[in-house]
Amino acid sequence: MTISSTNNQQARGRRVLFTTTALAGAVALVVAGGHLAVAQANATSTTPPLASSAPRVGTDQFADVVARVKGAVVNVAVTEGHAKGHGQPRMMIPEDGPAGEMFRRFFGEKGMPDLGDAMPREVQGQGSGFIVDPAGYIVTNHHVIDGAKEITVSLADGSKHKARVQGWDDKTDIAVLKIDAGKPLPYVQFGSSDDTRIGDWVLAVGNPFGLGGTVTAGIVSARGRDIQSGPYDDYLQVDAPINRGNSGGPLFDTTGRVVGINTAIFSPSGGNVGIGFAIPASVAATVVDQLRSQGHIERGWLGVLLQPVSAEVAESLGLAGEGGSLVANVEPDSPAAKAGLKPGDVVLSLNGKPLENVKALARAVADTRPGTALTLEVSREHKSRDVQVVIGAPPGEGRVAAEPAGASPAPRLGLALSPLTEESRAHFGIEKGRQGVVVMRVERDSPAARAGIRAGSLISMVGQQQVAAPEDVVKAVAAAASEKRPSVLLLIEFDGEKSFVPVRLAA
């Protein structure tokens, strides 16, 4: 059984494993920061948003809501260069149950073979999006435009416009595009997903093939769903059918405000079974606000390894009940260490707001910019105390290594690198004692991607030199380029296997 994204990519499908197996052991906490802010229209604009003050309506008036908001829903078409495959979704093997046994029996531990590896070609993909500013800012899913060579946005009036990527965040699967239409465009606003209740009516709107909008209706089935697709999962679950090509489209409440971004479906067979997932506006608005204003996300860092407080853990620590986060480890010289947090502490609340679980703490810190002071309520040795902590910036997490001062620019390999930290060890399952630099992201169609390098790989050597920091990799690659070598050799460790991988140096 899988959860799949809903964009209609002909040469690639995005599947995310859905299992009932909880995250084992400790969970790494490297969280996103940022003020909780709703993406608003340009302050200088006099154009009112669609359905900005409309009252909540009943089911007999859904058509009125759709008529007001459909002009802001767009089609996002992408062209990818040198994509591989025949459009078959990439299948991830379930860990447990009959389905997992069947996959292992027929395909082995690595899953289904990629039938198109030998046939690189240019392909098309489709998704949806919605306008949040009359100046032409558009929100969609990151997986819709990931690896795009060219992006074309089709508006409700039939016009087509080339789009550029203003910014993207793969951890929340959100991207912001910008088009120049030469006129103010109809747009919609984010509402408050925090006020959305289980049982509330919602409308999923998309423009999957540029032929006009599609609309489905349903109710919110659950809140706070974690489908193991990223570190900040907090999905709304809806039974409104989310059709293929509707990834990135808006989920509206009955006032016409956006309460979510349609992103994934639960699909045992690849078809729609009426269980969809949307990124809530409380998460999306923060990310969109930063991507619009600065093109990237500032992430906060606490520097602790956390695990859930189960009933057995609570009982052994003398706590009243489950809830909170147990500190399993504190990274040296981290914000948590400087604040005096210790292994065995249980974090119960943040700024007076109770924290139900590890994910709640991660999401709370995700709304905090680095440099901001927070108050944590901590239980230690049967006593509650307040701890002041100043959130920091992660040590290189998710950033492409910067070129060292005075050095010749290194050729682009297409790698985003990070130092090896306790968090990255836990996130990627890297054993203690291993040393090197972690690959956080691999750009599509890059030299590294063509060499088969994947996110989560550990680089321990470049050529015959040991590397311990992203800057070491940059220097070694630049040195290889200065010697006019056609490729550079990386020692890669992935899934417990080591091998030297040659990577062509891009011109």
MITOR-543843 format. One line per 3 residues: number of its first residue (from 1); their letters; for each residue z, y, x of C-alpha. Coordinates in nm, 4 decimals. Layout:
N
NUM	A	Z:Y:X  ... $
REM end
This chain:
507
1	MTI	0.0000:0.0000:0.0000  -0.0898:0.3380:0.1342  -0.0695:0.7017:0.0686 $
4	SST	-0.4021:0.8671:0.1293  -0.5157:1.2237:0.1515  -0.7589:1.3195:-0.1196 $
7	NNQ	-1.0427:1.4954:0.0586  -1.3806:1.3226:0.0310  -1.4639:1.2766:0.4007 $
10	QAR	-1.7685:1.0543:0.4388  -1.6981:0.9651:0.7985  -1.3226:0.9705:0.8070 $
13	GRR	-1.0369:0.9026:0.5706  -0.6797:1.0028:0.6297  -0.4320:0.7333:0.5386 $
16	VLF	-0.0611:0.7580:0.5797  0.1514:0.4459:0.5768  0.3911:0.4242:0.2841 $
19	TTT	0.6655:0.1672:0.3210  1.0095:0.1214:0.1787  1.1470:0.0907:0.5299 $
22	ALA	1.3669:0.3904:0.6073  1.3516:0.5603:0.9448  1.5624:0.3382:1.1651 $
25	GAV	1.8293:0.4804:1.3887  1.8455:0.8423:1.4811  1.6009:1.1094:1.3720 $
28	ALV	1.4846:1.3772:1.6144  1.5349:1.7358:1.5096  1.2787:1.9831:1.6391 $
31	VAG	1.2231:2.2041:1.3433  1.0004:2.4861:1.2352  1.1335:2.8368:1.2023 $
34	GHL	1.0280:3.1302:0.9926  1.1485:3.3533:0.7141  1.1177:3.2152:0.3648 $
37	AVA	0.8513:3.4475:0.2338  0.5985:3.4211:-0.0453  0.2389:3.4860:0.0535 $
40	QAN	0.1665:3.8063:-0.1326  -0.1471:4.0086:-0.1708  -0.2202:4.2954:0.0642 $
43	ATS	0.0396:4.5627:0.0014  -0.2344:4.8236:0.0023  -0.4456:4.6372:-0.2517 $
46	TTP	-0.4591:4.7609:-0.6097  -0.6095:4.4369:-0.7348  -0.3540:4.2465:-0.9459 $
49	PLA	-0.3178:3.8711:-0.8887  -0.4433:3.6332:-1.1546  -0.1749:3.5378:-1.4082 $
52	SSA	0.0803:3.7513:-1.2224  0.2906:3.8320:-1.5284  0.1764:3.5695:-1.7757 $
55	PRV	0.4459:3.3998:-1.9836  0.5019:3.0250:-1.9687  0.2815:2.8462:-2.2226 $
58	GTD	0.2796:2.5182:-2.4105  0.0355:2.2311:-2.3704  -0.1874:2.3724:-2.6419 $
61	QFA	-0.2556:2.6744:-2.4196  -0.3439:2.5050:-2.0893  -0.6995:2.6300:-2.1304 $
64	DVV	-0.5741:2.9883:-2.1249  -0.3978:2.9289:-1.7914  -0.7055:2.7657:-1.6410 $
67	ARV	-0.9276:3.0504:-1.7585  -0.7024:3.2989:-1.5790  -0.6712:3.1180:-1.2451 $
70	KGA	-0.9884:2.9165:-1.1892  -1.1683:3.2091:-1.0238  -0.9340:3.1790:-0.7253 $
73	VVN	-0.9987:2.8076:-0.6627  -1.2697:2.7360:-0.4051  -1.4618:2.4491:-0.2495 $
76	VAV	-1.4179:2.3936:0.1247  -1.7090:2.2090:0.2898  -1.6918:2.1128:0.6556 $
79	TEG	-1.9367:1.9819:0.9106  -1.7988:1.7657:1.1884  -1.9770:1.6975:1.5131 $
82	HAK	-1.9923:1.3474:1.6613  -1.7548:1.1917:1.4102  -1.7243:0.8144:1.4187 $
85	GHG	-1.7214:0.5519:1.1463  -1.8902:0.4836:0.8168  -1.6512:0.6729:0.5942 $
88	QPR	-1.4128:0.3805:0.5552  -1.0509:0.4961:0.5301  -0.8433:0.4167:0.8361 $
91	MMI	-0.5931:0.1557:0.7210  -0.2369:0.1501:0.8477  -0.0594:-0.1873:0.8349 $
94	PED	0.2435:-0.2008:0.6013  0.5477:-0.3227:0.7894  0.6928:-0.5505:0.5216 $
97	GPA	0.5928:-0.7672:0.2295  0.2856:-0.9716:0.1362  0.0457:-0.6841:0.2061 $
100	GEM	0.1661:-0.6558:0.5639  0.1372:-1.0293:0.6171  -0.2165:-1.0297:0.4765 $
103	FRR	-0.3285:-0.7459:0.7065  -0.1806:-0.9122:1.0128  -0.3434:-1.2439:0.9223 $
106	FFG	-0.6909:-1.0990:0.8825  -0.6938:-0.8018:1.1209  -0.4114:-0.8595:1.3700 $
109	EKG	-0.1434:-0.6107:1.4683  -0.3921:-0.3251:1.5324  -0.5356:-0.3204:1.1819 $
112	MPD	-0.8957:-0.3033:1.0648  -1.1685:-0.2655:1.3273  -1.3489:0.0685:1.3511 $
115	LGD	-1.7003:-0.0366:1.2563  -1.8553:0.2906:1.3592  -1.7280:0.3501:1.7093 $
118	AMP	-2.0733:0.3009:1.8556  -2.2460:0.5319:1.6094  -2.1398:0.8950:1.6684 $
121	REV	-2.3069:1.1310:1.4256  -2.2621:1.4605:1.2457  -2.0988:1.4238:0.9048 $
124	QGQ	-1.9927:1.6266:0.6029  -1.6579:1.6560:0.4283  -1.5288:1.8202:0.1125 $
127	GSG	-1.1975:1.9650:0.0016  -1.0511:2.2436:-0.2068  -0.8550:2.5620:-0.1460 $
130	FIV	-0.7318:2.8759:-0.3185  -0.7462:3.2478:-0.2481  -0.4097:3.4197:-0.1881 $
133	DPA	-0.5378:3.7665:-0.0973  -0.8313:3.9729:-0.2312  -0.9333:4.0326:0.1316 $
136	GYI	-1.0419:3.6671:0.1522  -0.7484:3.4652:0.2858  -0.7694:3.1048:0.1637 $
139	VTN	-0.5123:2.8246:0.1772  -0.6104:2.4589:0.2155  -0.4863:2.1415:0.3866 $
142	HHV	-0.5116:2.1121:0.7625  -0.6591:1.7625:0.7311  -0.9461:1.9072:0.5258 $
145	IDG	-1.0676:2.1266:0.8149  -0.9317:1.9280:1.1107  -1.2110:1.8798:1.3641 $
148	AKE	-1.4549:2.0985:1.1707  -1.7560:2.2267:1.3581  -1.8461:2.4597:1.0716 $
151	ITV	-1.6640:2.5567:0.7492  -1.8348:2.6880:0.4349  -1.6391:2.8168:0.1346 $
154	SLA	-1.8020:2.8184:-0.2104  -1.6491:3.0593:-0.4604  -1.6293:3.0165:-0.8353 $
157	DGS	-1.9215:3.2589:-0.8784  -2.1448:3.0248:-0.6786  -2.1622:3.2339:-0.3608 $
160	KHK	-2.1151:3.0653:-0.0223  -1.9457:3.2150:0.2826  -1.8843:3.1004:0.6380 $
163	ARV	-1.5120:3.0751:0.7089  -1.3053:3.0974:1.0244  -0.9676:2.9359:1.0751 $
166	QGW	-0.6943:3.1993:1.0747  -0.4287:2.9453:1.1688  -0.3105:2.5921:1.1018 $
169	DDK	0.0017:2.3778:1.1150  -0.0487:2.0025:1.1365  0.3198:1.9246:1.0843 $
172	TDI	0.3085:2.0599:0.7273  -0.0663:1.9930:0.6806  -0.1468:2.3548:0.5943 $
175	AVL	-0.4319:2.5772:0.7129  -0.5350:2.9350:0.6332  -0.9022:3.0366:0.6349 $
178	KID	-1.0611:3.3823:0.6254  -1.3926:3.4805:0.4698  -1.5635:3.8195:0.4406 $
181	AGK	-1.7082:3.8426:0.0905  -1.7713:4.2178:0.0973  -1.5657:4.2749:-0.2161 $
184	PLP	-1.2111:4.2151:-0.3476  -1.1716:3.8564:-0.4613  -0.9647:3.7074:-0.7446 $
187	YVQ	-0.6469:3.5529:-0.6109  -0.3280:3.3776:-0.7139  0.0321:3.3904:-0.5928 $
190	FGS	0.2967:3.1383:-0.4995  0.5701:3.0804:-0.7533  0.9143:2.9306:-0.6963 $
193	SDD	0.8985:2.5544:-0.6574  1.2788:2.5582:-0.6301  1.2862:2.6400:-1.0016 $
196	TRI	1.0443:2.3594:-1.0871  1.2257:2.0824:-1.2721  1.1515:1.7143:-1.3089 $
199	GDW	0.9598:1.6932:-1.6362  0.7936:2.0363:-1.6102  0.4240:2.0492:-1.6903 $
202	VLA	0.1869:2.1217:-1.4012  -0.1893:2.1609:-1.3622  -0.3777:2.0290:-1.0585 $
205	VGN	-0.6918:2.2365:-1.0046  -0.9644:2.1709:-0.7500  -1.3261:2.2415:-0.6640 $
208	PFG	-1.4179:1.9194:-0.4830  -1.7968:1.9300:-0.4653  -1.8826:2.2937:-0.5253 $
211	LGG	-2.0047:2.2143:-0.8758  -1.7226:2.3957:-1.0554  -1.3507:2.3413:-1.0958 $
214	TVT	-1.1756:2.0268:-1.2105  -0.8419:2.0302:-1.3895  -0.5866:1.7582:-1.4589 $
217	AGI	-0.2469:1.7925:-1.6230  0.0804:1.6056:-1.5850  0.4482:1.6491:-1.5177 $
220	VSA	0.6662:1.6718:-1.2089  0.7946:1.3176:-1.1605  1.0279:1.3754:-0.8672 $
223	RGR	1.1280:1.6278:-0.6033  1.2067:1.6011:-0.2342  0.9864:1.2992:-0.1676 $
226	DIQ	0.9598:1.1875:0.1963  0.6368:0.9917:0.2469  0.6784:0.9671:0.6265 $
229	SGP	0.3769:1.1899:0.6949  0.5611:1.4501:0.9019  0.9009:1.5791:1.0123 $
232	YDD	0.9384:1.8227:0.7210  0.8335:1.6099:0.4222  0.9667:1.7560:0.0975 $
235	YLQ	0.6921:1.6736:-0.1508  0.6729:1.7271:-0.5228  0.5637:1.4034:-0.6899 $
238	VDA	0.3405:1.4526:-0.9933  0.1609:1.2246:-1.2354  -0.1270:1.4698:-1.2794 $
241	PIN	-0.4256:1.2789:-1.1335  -0.5304:1.4330:-0.8012  -0.8933:1.3373:-0.7561 $
244	RGN	-1.0889:1.2883:-0.4349  -1.1979:1.6179:-0.2854  -0.9010:1.8013:-0.4377 $
247	SGG	-0.6958:1.8065:-0.1171  -0.5900:2.1628:-0.0490  -0.6220:2.2701:-0.4107 $
250	PLF	-0.3387:2.4446:-0.5974  -0.0816:2.2912:-0.8284  0.0014:2.5472:-1.0997 $
253	DTT	0.2980:2.5796:-1.3303  0.2337:2.6925:-1.6862  0.2662:3.0602:-1.5937 $
256	GRV	-0.0306:3.0299:-1.3584  0.1688:3.0504:-1.0371  0.1114:2.8094:-0.7479 $
259	VGI	0.4074:2.5723:-0.7109  0.2390:2.3299:-0.4715  -0.0643:2.2301:-0.2630 $
262	NTA	-0.2235:1.9005:-0.3686  -0.2220:1.6799:-0.0601  -0.1883:1.3024:-0.1056 $
265	IFS	-0.1951:1.0172:-0.3524  -0.0098:0.6879:-0.3614  -0.2846:0.4289:-0.3639 $
268	PSG	-0.2471:0.0517:-0.3315  -0.6250:0.0087:-0.3602  -0.7697:0.3476:-0.2593 $
271	GNV	-0.8029:0.4605:-0.6199  -0.5896:0.6974:-0.8244  -0.2919:0.5360:-0.9953 $
274	GIG	-0.1338:0.8572:-1.1206  0.1134:0.9210:-0.8374  0.0280:1.2335:-0.6425 $
277	FAI	0.2107:1.4507:-0.3924  0.2021:1.8260:-0.3400  0.3514:2.0438:-0.0673 $
280	PAS	0.6041:2.2627:-0.2535  0.5589:2.6389:-0.2583  0.8999:2.6814:-0.0935 $
283	VAA	0.7554:2.5183:0.2192  0.3969:2.6397:0.1907  0.4753:3.0074:0.1376 $
286	TVV	0.6714:3.0282:0.4618  0.3983:2.8603:0.6633  0.1154:3.0570:0.5019 $
289	DQL	0.2971:3.3853:0.5616  0.3219:3.3157:0.9370  -0.0314:3.1790:0.9699 $
292	RSQ	-0.1745:3.4879:0.8007  0.0252:3.7340:1.0066  0.0227:3.5718:1.3522 $
295	GHI	-0.2042:3.2663:1.3382  0.0642:3.0183:1.4437  0.4101:2.8930:1.3512 $
298	ERG	0.7235:2.9828:1.5428  0.9379:2.6739:1.5550  1.3112:2.6623:1.5980 $
301	WLG	1.5087:2.4120:1.8008  1.8642:2.2910:1.7663  1.8607:2.0202:2.0333 $
304	VLL	2.0450:1.7386:1.8593  1.9674:1.3815:1.7652  2.0831:1.3096:1.4107 $
307	QPV	2.1335:1.0093:1.1894  2.2215:0.9793:0.8207  2.5782:0.9515:0.6983 $
310	SAE	2.5804:0.6252:0.5026  2.8676:0.5069:0.2868  2.9890:0.2868:0.5749 $
313	VAE	2.9709:0.5757:0.8236  3.1556:0.8075:0.5829  3.4243:0.5468:0.5288 $
316	SLG	3.4743:0.4888:0.9006  3.5041:0.8627:0.9664  3.7373:0.9243:0.6739 $
319	LAG	3.4880:1.1454:0.4882  3.4979:1.1898:0.1143  3.1497:1.0479:0.0627 $
322	EGG	2.7944:1.0253:0.1828  2.6015:1.3377:0.2828  2.5578:1.5519:0.5879 $
325	SLV	2.4188:1.4624:0.9280  2.5922:1.2699:1.2053  2.5264:1.4067:1.5549 $
328	ANV	2.4265:1.1102:1.7718  2.3362:1.3066:2.0840  2.3317:1.6661:2.2099 $
331	EPD	2.0653:1.7648:2.4598  2.2006:1.9465:2.7666  2.1519:2.3244:2.7752 $
334	SPA	2.0306:2.3234:2.4139  2.1423:2.5676:2.1415  2.3650:2.2914:2.0019 $
337	AKA	2.5264:2.2302:2.3418  2.5877:2.6016:2.3956  2.7495:2.6213:2.0502 $
340	GLK	2.9880:2.3364:2.1351  2.8465:2.0638:1.9091  2.9447:1.7133:2.0206 $
343	PGD	2.8324:1.3564:1.9470  3.0300:1.2311:1.6492  3.0316:1.5669:1.4716 $
346	VVL	2.9148:1.5619:1.1111  2.7247:1.8715:0.9976  2.8143:1.9294:0.6323 $
349	SLN	2.6656:2.2687:0.5469  2.4564:2.5540:0.6835  2.5545:2.9127:0.6002 $
352	GKP	2.7720:2.7782:0.3209  2.4974:2.5653:0.1620  2.5804:2.1916:0.1492 $
355	LEN	2.3402:1.9589:0.3314  2.2747:1.6325:0.1530  2.0985:1.4545:0.4384 $
358	VKA	1.9232:1.4833:0.7746  1.6007:1.6103:0.6196  1.7900:1.8883:0.4420 $
361	LAR	1.9240:2.0151:0.7734  1.5787:1.9936:0.9312  1.4219:2.1933:0.6484 $
364	AVA	1.7026:2.4505:0.6506  1.6575:2.5159:1.0206  1.2816:2.5186:0.9606 $
367	DTR	1.3273:2.8415:0.7639  1.5015:3.0081:1.0582  1.3276:3.1996:1.3361 $
370	PGT	1.4349:3.1361:1.6961  1.7077:3.3803:1.7965  1.8747:3.3749:1.4543 $
373	ALT	2.2456:3.2912:1.4345  2.3581:3.0287:1.1830  2.6976:2.9008:1.0758 $
376	LEV	2.7362:2.5236:1.0589  3.0305:2.3607:0.8860  3.1247:2.0645:1.1029 $
379	SRE	3.3693:1.7806:1.0428  3.5381:1.6677:1.3653  3.8436:1.4433:1.3916 $
382	HKS	3.9217:1.4756:1.0195  3.9146:1.8560:1.0359  3.6503:2.0985:0.9147 $
385	RDV	3.5489:2.3901:1.1350  3.2749:2.6521:1.1491  3.0410:2.6532:1.4491 $
388	QVV	2.8155:2.9485:1.5292  2.4790:2.8468:1.6742  2.1807:3.0560:1.7800 $
391	IGA	1.8552:2.8727:1.7081  1.6249:2.8474:2.0091  1.2576:2.7791:2.0713 $
394	PPG	1.1605:2.4217:2.1625  1.0775:2.3569:2.5277  0.6983:2.3509:2.5037 $
397	EGR	0.6798:2.1434:2.1848  0.3287:2.1279:2.0483  0.1858:2.3879:2.2869 $
400	VAA	-0.1105:2.3454:2.5158  0.0177:2.3855:2.8675  -0.0364:2.7374:2.9953 $
403	EPA	-0.2319:2.7966:3.3116  -0.0125:2.8752:3.6105  -0.0288:3.2309:3.7343 $
406	GAS	-0.3035:3.2924:3.9874  -0.4664:2.9538:3.9360  -0.8271:2.8952:3.8435 $
409	PAP	-0.8634:2.8073:3.4744  -0.8339:2.4323:3.4191  -1.1148:2.2583:3.2291 $
412	RLG	-1.0395:2.1905:2.8652  -0.9316:1.8320:2.8064  -0.8272:1.8912:2.4453 $
415	LAL	-0.4607:1.8000:2.4877  -0.1476:1.9695:2.3547  0.1361:1.8720:2.5855 $
418	SPL	0.5149:1.8811:2.5770  0.7925:1.8031:2.8218  0.9645:1.4706:2.7553 $
421	TEE	1.2792:1.5491:2.5541  1.5284:1.3410:2.3589  1.3514:1.4492:2.0407 $
424	SRA	1.0053:1.3486:2.1580  1.1439:1.0176:2.2902  1.2875:0.9404:1.9468 $
427	HFG	0.9831:1.0653:1.7563  0.7308:0.8583:1.9539  0.9579:0.5657:2.0458 $
430	IEK	0.9440:0.6288:2.4208  1.2039:0.4250:2.6060  1.4715:0.5844:2.8185 $
433	GRQ	1.3879:0.5814:3.1856  1.0226:0.6616:3.1279  0.9118:0.9878:3.2885 $
436	GVV	0.6123:1.2107:3.2315  0.4543:1.4493:2.9831  0.4071:1.3760:2.6124 $
439	VMR	0.0734:1.4202:2.4346  0.1632:1.5976:2.1103  -0.1907:1.6475:1.9802 $
442	VER	-0.5477:1.5548:2.0725  -0.8323:1.7789:1.9606  -1.1138:1.6063:1.7792 $
445	DSP	-1.4364:1.5575:1.9746  -1.2623:1.6644:2.2976  -1.2960:1.4877:2.6351 $
448	AAR	-0.9480:1.3390:2.5830  -1.0361:1.2117:2.2345  -1.3577:1.0528:2.3612 $
451	AGI	-1.1534:0.8817:2.6336  -0.9349:0.7258:2.3638  -0.6127:0.9177:2.4324 $
454	RAG	-0.3854:0.9445:2.1287  -0.0892:1.1575:2.0231  0.2349:0.9998:2.1387 $
457	SLI	0.0889:0.8883:2.4714  0.2877:0.9490:2.7888  0.1073:1.0907:3.0940 $
460	SMV	0.2969:1.0021:3.4122  0.0288:1.0584:3.6773  -0.2832:1.2697:3.7244 $
463	GQQ	-0.4902:1.1113:3.9982  -0.2276:0.9919:4.2426  0.0245:1.2666:4.1672 $
466	QVA	0.3342:1.2197:3.9536  0.3709:1.4769:3.6726  0.6895:1.5822:3.4944 $
469	APE	0.5862:1.9018:3.3115  0.2763:2.0304:3.1286  0.2199:2.2779:3.4133 $
472	DVV	0.1908:1.9849:3.6552  -0.0939:1.8433:3.4496  -0.2729:2.1789:3.4377 $
475	KAV	-0.2463:2.2259:3.8141  -0.3687:1.8742:3.8889  -0.6651:1.9034:3.6507 $
478	AAA	-0.7570:2.2440:3.7932  -0.7423:2.0978:4.1459  -0.9758:1.8145:4.0454 $
481	ASE	-1.2197:2.0659:3.8969  -1.2093:2.2813:4.2115  -1.3149:1.9742:4.4112 $
484	KRP	-1.6180:1.9370:4.1788  -1.5050:1.5996:4.0475  -1.6832:1.4916:3.7260 $
487	SVL	-1.3667:1.3376:3.5814  -0.9925:1.3190:3.6275  -0.7817:1.0026:3.6195 $
490	LLI	-0.4703:0.9974:3.3971  -0.2074:0.7233:3.3935  -0.1430:0.6752:3.0210 $
493	EFD	0.1334:0.4742:2.8572  0.0977:0.4002:2.4859  0.2685:0.1374:2.2736 $
496	GEK	0.4273:-0.0153:2.5832  0.0996:-0.0591:2.7724  -0.0008:0.1339:3.0855 $
499	SFV	-0.3547:0.2016:3.2069  -0.5464:0.4567:3.4106  -0.7916:0.6444:3.1883 $
502	PVR	-1.0758:0.8552:3.3316  -1.1391:1.1758:3.1362  -1.4595:1.3727:3.1843 $
505	LAA	-1.4046:1.7329:3.2879  -1.5665:1.9623:3.0325  -1.8126:2.2138:3.1735 $
REM end
